[in-house]
Amino acid sequence: MINDKFLVQLKKDYQANESERRQINAASNNILFEAKKTIFALQRQDFKIAEQKLLDIEKAFKNLEQHFGASRLSREGAYKAAVEEYLEGKTFYAAIKNKPIEAAKGLDFSYEGYLGGICDLIGELVRYATNQAAKGKFADVAKIKKSAEDIMTQLVDFDMTGYLRTKYDQARGHLRKLEQMAYEIKLRGKK
């Protein structure tokens, strides 16, 4: 038989954890949605909206971290997904504004979130380059391709495995799309 007091404590611990999980997931899903809107604003070059959304997301992350602690947050998949989406948006902002990609100040994120977000950034750069090409800004495509190549040159040294390897392979595929786009622009004699 199980000790009744032990069982009561297990139930309390389980219920407390489930309550926290629901709160973290709800907040994380909101952050993820706002991060997606940030990326969409950046694709439209609506920097004012994107900058405000990034600030709001950072406040939301800080509130979560203060309330639950970084180690508790890191156990939730929804939180990890929100972190990765935010970092994708944050690095995308840095890339198109020609700023260095660096750690988010005042936030405690894992290397997985950063690497996943940076790998996903390459896909956003493809979309951004496509939009620039559609506007006839062919020189921008070459700059975007160069940025993506520089990032991928840095990432190759990580020798990623598992989930991150999948992300890295996707990023490599996106880089090939940028290379193909730049090649076709050059063939057509566009600058």
C-alpha positions as CSV (number, residue, x, y, z in Angstrom):
1,M,0.0,0.0,0.0
2,I,1.0,3.6,-0.6
3,N,1.4,5.8,2.4
4,D,-1.7,8.2,2.5
5,K,0.4,11.3,3.5
6,F,2.8,10.6,0.7
7,L,0.0,10.2,-1.8
8,V,-1.6,13.5,-0.7
9,Q,1.7,15.3,-1.1
10,L,2.2,13.7,-4.6
11,K,-1.3,15.0,-5.6
12,K,-0.5,18.5,-4.3
13,D,2.8,18.6,-6.2
14,Y,1.2,17.3,-9.4
15,Q,-1.7,19.8,-9.2
16,A,0.7,22.7,-8.6
17,N,2.9,21.6,-11.5
18,E,-0.1,21.3,-13.8
19,S,-1.4,24.7,-12.8
20,E,2.1,26.2,-13.5
21,R,2.2,24.3,-16.8
22,R,-1.1,25.7,-18.0
23,Q,-0.1,29.3,-17.0
24,I,3.3,28.9,-18.7
25,N,1.8,27.4,-21.8
26,A,-0.9,30.1,-22.1
27,A,1.7,32.9,-21.7
28,S,4.1,31.2,-24.1
29,N,1.5,30.7,-26.8
30,N,0.7,34.5,-26.6
31,I,4.4,35.3,-26.9
32,L,4.8,32.9,-29.9
33,F,1.9,34.6,-31.6
34,E,3.4,38.0,-31.0
35,A,6.8,36.9,-32.2
36,K,5.2,35.7,-35.5
37,K,3.5,39.1,-35.9
38,T,6.9,40.7,-35.3
39,I,8.5,38.7,-38.1
40,F,5.5,39.5,-40.4
41,A,6.0,43.2,-39.5
42,L,9.7,42.9,-40.3
43,Q,9.0,41.3,-43.7
44,R,6.8,44.4,-44.5
45,Q,9.7,46.6,-43.2
46,D,7.3,48.0,-40.5
47,F,10.2,48.5,-38.0
48,K,8.3,50.7,-35.6
49,I,5.7,47.9,-34.9
50,A,8.4,45.2,-34.9
51,E,10.5,47.1,-32.4
52,Q,7.6,47.7,-30.0
53,K,6.6,44.0,-30.2
54,L,10.1,42.9,-29.4
55,L,10.1,45.1,-26.3
56,D,6.7,43.8,-25.3
57,I,7.8,40.2,-25.7
58,E,11.0,40.8,-23.7
59,K,8.8,42.2,-20.8
60,A,6.6,39.1,-21.0
61,F,9.6,36.8,-20.8
62,K,11.0,38.7,-17.9
63,N,7.7,38.5,-16.1
64,L,7.5,34.7,-16.7
65,E,11.1,34.3,-15.5
66,Q,10.4,36.3,-12.3
67,H,7.3,34.3,-11.6
68,F,8.4,30.8,-12.4
69,G,12.2,30.8,-12.7
70,A,14.3,29.9,-15.7
71,S,14.8,26.2,-14.7
72,R,11.0,25.7,-14.4
73,L,10.3,27.4,-17.7
74,S,12.9,25.4,-19.6
75,R,10.9,22.2,-18.9
76,E,7.9,23.3,-21.0
77,G,7.9,22.8,-24.8
78,A,5.6,25.7,-25.4
79,Y,8.0,28.0,-23.7
80,K,10.9,26.7,-25.7
81,A,9.0,27.2,-28.9
82,A,8.2,30.8,-27.9
83,V,11.8,31.5,-27.1
84,E,12.9,30.1,-30.5
85,E,10.3,32.2,-32.4
86,Y,11.3,35.3,-30.5
87,L,15.0,34.7,-31.2
88,E,14.2,34.1,-34.8
89,G,12.5,37.5,-34.9
90,K,15.2,39.2,-32.9
91,T,18.0,37.9,-35.1
92,F,16.0,38.7,-38.2
93,Y,15.7,42.3,-37.0
94,A,19.4,42.4,-36.4
95,A,20.3,40.9,-39.8
96,I,18.1,43.3,-41.8
97,K,19.2,46.3,-39.8
98,N,22.9,45.3,-40.2
99,K,23.4,44.9,-36.4
100,P,25.3,42.2,-34.7
101,I,23.5,39.1,-33.6
102,E,24.1,38.7,-29.9
103,A,22.5,37.4,-26.7
104,A,19.2,39.0,-25.6
105,K,20.1,41.3,-22.6
106,G,18.5,40.4,-19.3
107,L,17.0,37.1,-20.5
108,D,18.2,33.6,-19.7
109,F,17.8,31.5,-22.8
110,S,19.5,28.2,-23.7
111,Y,21.9,27.6,-26.5
112,E,19.2,25.5,-28.2
113,G,16.8,28.5,-28.4
114,Y,19.5,30.6,-29.9
115,L,20.7,28.0,-32.4
116,G,17.2,27.1,-33.5
117,G,16.2,30.8,-33.9
118,I,19.4,31.5,-35.9
119,C,18.8,28.5,-38.2
120,D,15.2,29.7,-38.8
121,L,16.5,33.2,-39.5
122,I,17.9,31.9,-42.8
123,G,14.4,31.0,-44.0
124,E,13.2,34.5,-43.1
125,L,16.1,35.9,-45.1
126,V,14.9,34.0,-48.2
127,R,11.4,35.5,-47.8
128,Y,12.9,38.9,-47.3
129,A,15.2,38.5,-50.4
130,T,12.3,37.4,-52.5
131,N,10.3,40.5,-51.4
132,Q,13.3,42.7,-52.2
133,A,13.7,41.0,-55.6
134,A,10.0,41.6,-56.4
135,K,10.6,45.3,-55.7
136,G,13.5,45.3,-58.1
137,K,16.1,45.8,-55.3
138,F,18.5,43.2,-56.7
139,A,21.6,44.6,-54.9
140,D,19.8,43.9,-51.6
141,V,19.4,40.2,-52.6
142,A,23.2,39.9,-52.9
143,K,23.7,41.5,-49.5
144,I,21.1,39.2,-47.9
145,K,22.8,36.2,-49.5
146,K,26.2,37.3,-48.1
147,S,24.7,37.7,-44.6
148,A,23.2,34.2,-44.8
149,E,26.5,32.7,-46.0
150,D,28.4,34.4,-43.2
151,I,25.9,33.0,-40.6
152,M,26.0,29.5,-42.1
153,T,29.9,29.6,-42.1
154,Q,29.7,30.1,-38.4
155,L,27.1,27.5,-37.8
156,V,29.0,24.7,-39.6
157,D,31.5,24.5,-36.7
158,F,28.8,23.4,-34.3
159,D,28.4,20.0,-35.8
160,M,24.8,19.9,-34.6
161,T,22.9,16.7,-33.8
162,G,19.2,15.8,-33.2
163,Y,16.6,18.5,-33.5
164,L,19.2,21.2,-34.1
165,R,20.7,19.2,-37.0
166,T,17.3,19.2,-38.6
167,K,17.1,23.0,-38.2
168,Y,20.6,23.3,-39.6
169,D,19.8,21.2,-42.6
170,Q,16.7,23.3,-43.3
171,A,18.9,26.4,-43.1
172,R,21.3,24.9,-45.6
173,G,18.4,24.3,-47.9
174,H,17.3,27.9,-47.5
175,L,20.8,29.1,-48.3
176,R,20.7,27.1,-51.5
177,K,17.5,29.0,-52.5
178,L,19.3,32.3,-51.9
179,E,22.2,31.2,-54.0
180,Q,19.8,30.1,-56.8
181,M,18.0,33.5,-56.6
182,A,21.3,35.4,-56.8
183,Y,22.4,33.3,-59.7
184,E,19.3,33.9,-61.7
185,I,19.4,37.6,-61.0
186,K,23.0,37.6,-62.3
187,L,22.1,35.6,-65.4
188,R,19.4,38.2,-66.2
189,G,21.9,41.0,-65.8
190,K,20.0,42.7,-63.0
191,K,21.9,44.7,-60.4
